[in-house]
Structure formats: structure tokens, C-alpha cells
Amino acid sequence: MLNNKTVAIAMSGGVDSSVAAALLLQKGYKVIGITMRLWVDKQANVTMEQLASAERDAAIVADLLGIEHHILDFNDFFRQSVVQYFLSEYKAGRTPNPCVFCNKMVKFGALYDKARELGADYLATGHYARIIEDASGYKRVAMARNIVKDQSYVLYHLNQEQLNHVMFPLGDYDKVQVRELAKNFNLPVFNKKDSQDICFIPDNDYHRFLNAFSHEKSGNIINTKGQILGKHNGISHYTIGQRKGLGIAAATPLYVVEIDAEKNVIVLADAEESLRDCMIVSDVVFSDGLCLKAKRAVKVKIRYNAKPVDAFIEPDIIEGQVKVTFKQPLRGIAPGQAAVFYENDYCLGGGTIITSIKSS
């Protein structure tokens, strides 16, 4: 079956994007492969050899599929946007989500624009997510059929214009099926390992990376009364809700409830004191482009791997912010992380957590 539409596919050289490209061809689309050259830095342990390997694998797959392939240099843009965001958020005591930021700024920002410049009608990626149309006729990012692999959380920011020109070919598959498809398509990447959490930190050692660029200092670990409990070796070693690895002896479990970058202190509290009833979310966007006018029942995810929980969202007194009230108190609500609102199995929108609130 032939079709007159052109799809640009972001190809990382991995199994997911390679199979996505093959599926698009199978459906009759004209496919253009695009591989982004993102960042090389010795301090980050990202080498030209690693980038060359990914680019080579993508080029081999593109050649096997018989599709046009471009390697585009996003090195400077990626460093100035995603990497600097990551560093500045940790320096401010927040917990960043670089994958959300990268999808917004790079993949569905700069790359999306480039794909349209190349004449593509659509940009496709290997994300495990779907696009559906709700009862009101709005396009929405929906959860993948396989919830374990679902990546809808990092795509909450997509708007109607983008959703009409984006494809996620893997949304109905799980990883086992994708690897089997890679074998069936005779793609040499069928057994390639999955990529690590953060692409610009290949060894996943955040602390080494942050120390290389920001030179963290030790400081005090205190309780909510201001009493000193011990010392920390840098605030990036901690995240809100953390219980293990604190290095503090206590009669009852303690949790990180605050990271004060200005004072360079980590604040701990016991289980009851660490629970929060509400949070404030800023820079909120909804995929239908509308504003929240009244209180609404939703499911909310406060982290990528968190389970959606029941909550109410309502407009905050500050424009662009939303107050989220949980039906059951939570711990581990980290400023800097994305809060994503769901209805049924699709995203309504989301924003960035700026603070959490304990009502009593």
C-alpha cells in the first residue's frame, strides 16, 4: 500500500526507532530518517566513539530499509538547553527531569521544526505512547497498550498542532514484540541493549557528572526543628522522599522533605511529617489549549515511574499555576519534577511541581 505522506523518524540507532521506521514503511509512508548528534564532552564521559556507534547503527538500518538518512548536529543547542537546565535545577535544589525537557525543547521543538523543513508531513519517534481523539474531538497523548513501557508522561506538553503531525508507531506493542519485529525485519539491532536513563550521562553517575561541572560542597543535614543530624557531601545526592542512603542513625525511618540550596542543607522528617496533602504546579499546559476554569477530578503522576493517584486540580491564585489536592496524602513530591494529569488513559496536560503543602 502506497501513501502520499512523508514521515521523518528520529533514529537513535536503537531497536525502538529502527522498528518504528520499518513499521512506517510497511504502512506505505515515504520515510526519512534523522539522527541527532547531541553532545560530546570528556567530563561527561560522552565520546565521539559512542556517538559514531549510534550514528553508524542508524545509518546501517536506514540503508537496509532503503530510506533517506540525515545526521543533524544539535550539539550546541542540546548543551545550552538540556544540559544547562539539568545543572541549574540541581544547583537550585530541585530535581530535574531532563527527558521531559529534551522532548519539549529538542525532539518536539528543534527536531520537529527541522522535519517540517525537510518536507515531512509528520515526525515519528520510538516512544511507547499513542495518540487518540477524545469525545470533544481533541487529540490527546494516551498511554501505551503496555503500561510497563508507557512513556506518555514525558509527552504531556504536546499541543494540538503538534499532535496532528506526530506519530508513535510503537504505542500498541511491548518490548518483546518490538524485538521480535526487529528480527522479522532483519534489523541488526534486534538485540541491542536499551539506552540508559539519561543519554548525556552514559555511566548513570549523576554525582560524578555534577561534581565535574558544579563542584558541590558538603553541608548540614537537619530535622524540621533545625537540629543538626549529620553532614551531606552535596545536595545532588538527595531527592525529596528519599529514605535510604541518608547516613543518619535514627529510631524511626526518616525521609528527605526539603533541599535548601541557598543554605546548603538537607531537611529530614519522620514518616508522618513527610506526608503532603497538596502541591502547586507551574507552567501548566493542557493539550486542548484551554485553561482550567473549575475544580476537576483527575489522576496525577508526580514522577515518571510513579503510579497515577486520585486528585483534584483547580486554578491557583497565580495565572498559569494549578493547585493539586490528593485524595490520600503522598510523600516524595519533588520540586522540579513534572506533574502530569490523566483522565481515563490519556493525558490532559501537566506542568512543573514548585512546592508541596501539608495542610495540618
SVG drawing of the C-alpha trace seen along z (x, -y; Angstrom):
<svg xmlns="http://www.w3.org/2000/svg" viewBox="-18 -35 56 48">
<polyline fill="none" stroke="black" stroke-width="0.4" points="0.0,0.0 1.5,-3.3 0.6,-6.7 1.5,-10.2 2.5,-11.3 6.1,-11.7 7.2,-10.8 10.5,-11.9 11.6,-9.4 14.0,-10.2 16.6,-7.4 18.9,-6.8 20.4,-3.6 18.4,-1.6 15.8,1.1 12.8,-1.0 13.3,-3.7 14.5,-1.2 11.4,0.9 9.2,-2.3 10.9,-3.2 10.2,0.3 6.6,0.2 6.0,-3.2 7.5,-1.8 5.2,1.2 2.2,-1.1 3.3,-2.8 4.7,-6.1 7.7,-7.7 10.2,-7.7 13.1,-10.0 15.5,-9.0 17.0,-11.7 19.7,-11.1 20.6,-13.9 24.2,-14.4 23.6,-15.7 26.6,-16.2 30.3,-15.3 32.2,-16.1 35.1,-14.3 33.9,-15.4 30.6,-13.8 32.2,-10.6 30.4,-11.1 32.8,-10.3 32.9,-10.6 33.2,-6.9 29.9,-6.4 28.2,-8.9 29.7,-7.4 28.5,-4.0 24.9,-5.2 25.1,-7.1 26.6,-4.1 23.8,-1.8 21.2,-4.3 22.8,-4.6 23.0,-0.8 19.3,-0.4 18.4,-3.3 20.4,-1.7 18.8,1.7 15.4,0.1 16.3,-1.9 15.4,-5.3 16.9,-8.7 19.0,-9.4 20.3,-12.7 22.6,-13.3 21.9,-16.7 24.2,-18.4 22.3,-19.6 25.4,-19.6 25.4,-23.2 21.6,-23.5 21.4,-20.4 24.2,-21.6 22.8,-25.1 19.3,-23.9 19.0,-20.4 22.4,-20.1 22.4,-23.6 18.8,-23.1 19.9,-19.9 22.8,-21.6 20.9,-24.7 18.0,-22.8 20.2,-20.7 22.1,-23.8 18.8,-25.3 17.9,-22.3 15.3,-21.0 15.0,-17.5 15.0,-18.0 13.6,-15.7 15.8,-16.1 13.8,-13.7 10.7,-15.8 12.7,-19.0 14.5,-17.3 11.3,-16.1 9.8,-19.6 12.9,-21.6 14.7,-19.2 12.7,-16.4 9.4,-18.2 11.0,-21.6 14.1,-21.9 13.8,-18.4 10.1,-18.8 10.8,-22.1 13.6,-20.6 11.4,-17.7 8.8,-20.1 11.6,-22.0 12.6,-18.7 9.1,-18.4 7.8,-15.8 4.1,-15.8 4.8,-14.0 7.5,-13.5 7.6,-10.0 9.6,-8.7 10.1,-5.3 8.2,-6.4 5.8,-3.9 2.6,-6.1 -0.4,-6.5 -2.4,-9.4 -6.2,-9.3 -9.1,-11.6 -11.3,-12.3 -15.1,-12.8 -14.7,-16.5 -12.6,-16.0 -9.2,-17.0 -6.1,-14.9 -4.5,-13.5 -1.4,-11.6 -2.6,-8.3 -0.8,-5.6 0.8,-2.8 -1.1,0.5 1.8,2.0 1.6,-0.2 5.1,1.1 6.7,-0.7 4.4,-3.7 6.2,-7.0 3.2,-9.3 4.4,-11.1 7.3,-12.8 5.0,-13.9 2.3,-15.8 3.3,-19.2 2.3,-18.3 -0.3,-20.7 -3.0,-20.3 -0.8,-21.5 1.9,-19.0 -0.4,-16.1 -1.8,-16.4 1.7,-16.0 3.3,-13.4 3.2,-9.6 4.1,-6.9 4.3,-3.6 5.1,-1.5 2.2,-2.5 0.4,0.8 3.4,3.0 5.5,4.2 9.3,4.6 9.3,8.3 7.1,7.8 9.4,5.0 12.5,7.1 10.6,9.9 9.6,7.4 13.3,6.3 14.2,10.0 11.4,10.3 12.6,7.1 16.2,8.5 17.4,5.4 20.8,6.0 19.9,4.0 17.3,6.5 19.4,7.5 20.9,4.1 20.6,3.0 18.2,0.4 19.6,-3.1 20.3,-4.3 18.2,-6.8 20.0,-10.0 21.7,-9.9 24.4,-12.5 25.5,-10.6 26.4,-7.2 27.6,-5.7 24.5,-7.0 26.7,-8.5 24.9,-11.8 27.1,-12.8 30.3,-12.5 28.8,-14.4 27.5,-17.2 30.8,-17.5 32.7,-17.8 30.6,-20.9 29.4,-22.5 31.8,-21.4 29.3,-20.7 30.1,-21.4 29.3,-19.5 26.7,-20.9 24.4,-20.0 21.6,-17.5 19.0,-18.8 15.5,-18.0 12.4,-20.3 13.4,-21.8 16.7,-22.9 18.8,-20.4 21.9,-19.1 21.7,-15.3 24.8,-14.9 26.6,-16.0 26.0,-15.6 28.5,-15.6 26.4,-17.6 22.7,-18.2 22.5,-16.3 22.9,-13.1 19.4,-13.6 15.9,-13.8 12.6,-14.5 11.1,-11.4 14.4,-9.6 14.7,-7.2 17.7,-5.0 21.3,-6.1 21.0,-9.1 23.8,-8.0 21.8,-9.1 21.1,-6.7 17.5,-7.2 15.0,-5.2 12.3,-5.6 12.7,-6.0 13.5,-9.5 12.7,-11.0 14.1,-14.0 11.4,-16.7 13.3,-19.7 16.5,-20.6 17.5,-24.1 20.2,-25.1 20.6,-28.6 21.6,-27.3 23.1,-24.1 21.1,-21.9 19.1,-18.7 16.0,-18.6 14.6,-15.3 11.3,-14.3 9.6,-11.2 7.0,-9.2 4.0,-11.2 5.6,-14.6 6.8,-13.8 3.3,-13.4 1.8,-16.1 -1.8,-16.8 -1.4,-19.3 1.1,-20.7 1.4,-23.7 2.2,-23.1 3.5,-25.9 3.9,-26.4 0.8,-24.3 -0.3,-23.4 -3.3,-21.4 -3.2,-19.6 -6.5,-21.1 -5.0,-24.6 -7.7,-25.6 -7.3,-26.9 -8.6,-25.2 -11.7,-27.1 -13.0,-24.9 -12.2,-22.1 -11.7,-18.8 -11.1,-15.2 -8.1,-13.6 -5.3,-11.1 -1.9,-12.6 1.6,-11.2 4.3,-13.0 7.3,-11.1 7.9,-9.1 7.7,-5.7 5.0,-6.7 1.5,-5.2 -1.2,-7.7 -3.2,-8.7 -6.6,-10.3 -6.6,-14.1 -8.5,-17.3 -7.0,-20.1 -8.2,-23.7 -6.9,-27.1 -4.4,-28.7 -4.4,-32.4 -1.4,-32.9 -2.1,-32.6 -0.6,-29.5 -0.5,-27.6 -2.7,-24.8 -3.3,-23.6 -3.5,-19.8 -5.2,-18.2 -4.6,-14.5 -7.3,-12.2 -4.7,-10.4 -1.6,-12.2 1.7,-11.4 5.4,-11.7 8.2,-12.2 6.7,-15.3 9.8,-16.8 10.0,-20.4 11.3,-20.3 9.6,-17.1 6.7,-17.1 3.2,-16.6 1.0,-15.0 -2.8,-15.0 -4.7,-12.0 -8.3,-11.3 -9.0,-7.6 -5.9,-6.5 -4.9,-9.8 -3.0,-13.0 -4.9,-16.2 -1.7,-18.1 0.8,-18.9 3.4,-21.3 6.3,-21.6 6.0,-21.0 7.2,-24.0 6.1,-23.2 4.2,-20.8 1.9,-21.6 1.0,-19.9 -2.4,-21.1 -2.3,-20.0"/>
</svg>
